[in-house]
Amino acid sequence: SAVISQKPSRDICQRGTSLTIQCQVDSQVTMMFWYRQQPGQSLTLIATANQGSEATYESGFVIDKFPISRPNLTFSTLTVSNMSPEDSSIYLCSVGQGADQPQHFGDGTRLSIL
Amino acid sequence: GENVEQHPSTLSVQEGDSAVIKCTYSDSASNYFPWYKQELGKRPQLIIDIRSNVGEKKDQRIAVTLNKTAKHFSLHITETQPEDSAVYFCAASILDNNNDMRFGAGTRLTVKP
């Protein structure tokens, strides 16, 4: 399966600031997704990153708070904007190769907001 | 949209015993059901998956069964070992262009030596 590099692996940020998380894949992939995993919880889909167009957001997530870019088939970024302590979580990117293939996850970014 | 329920939330077994985790889904259009294992501080890793045209799939000590009529699927781990201790997530998705996936709440499996 594809090698997925996510960075930073962790960060501690001040409230009100923004952080951009990068996801790089070593091969072209059809689908890229961003998830949030709060401590001890399951994975919640934030959005699907669409190459060359606006991301598709899930209910409860908006572009102003979580802007996403996907300039090509191997790279995507997620920005967590105007952070508050409630945004403290693990953010994971995942990739899928198409309609009949599973998703594979990056190592995640552990984000703490003070 | 799809809703996936997973039980139990925690499961403790003795080494060598079997473990069973069950999930139900709501959207009859779902046709792909992966299982992920997440060790503490690590990424979720795919351990087995099943598609709707199959009722059962095995990979060594791990098996998954699917009942499309009842909309439930289960993970079976036999001869459990301490290294099987982790959180297991089931998921369901519709294999279309979006490939959106919905996850269960997770099961924390502890295998006691």
Interface residues (C-beta under 8 A of the other chain):
Chain A: M31 F33 Q41 S42 L43 T44 L45 T48 T56 L92 G96 G98 A99 D100 P102 Q103 H104 F105 G106 D107 G108
Chain B: Y32 P34 Y36 K42 R43 P44 Q45 L46 D49 R51 F89 L95 D96 N97 N98 N99 D100 M101 R102 F103 G104 A105 G106
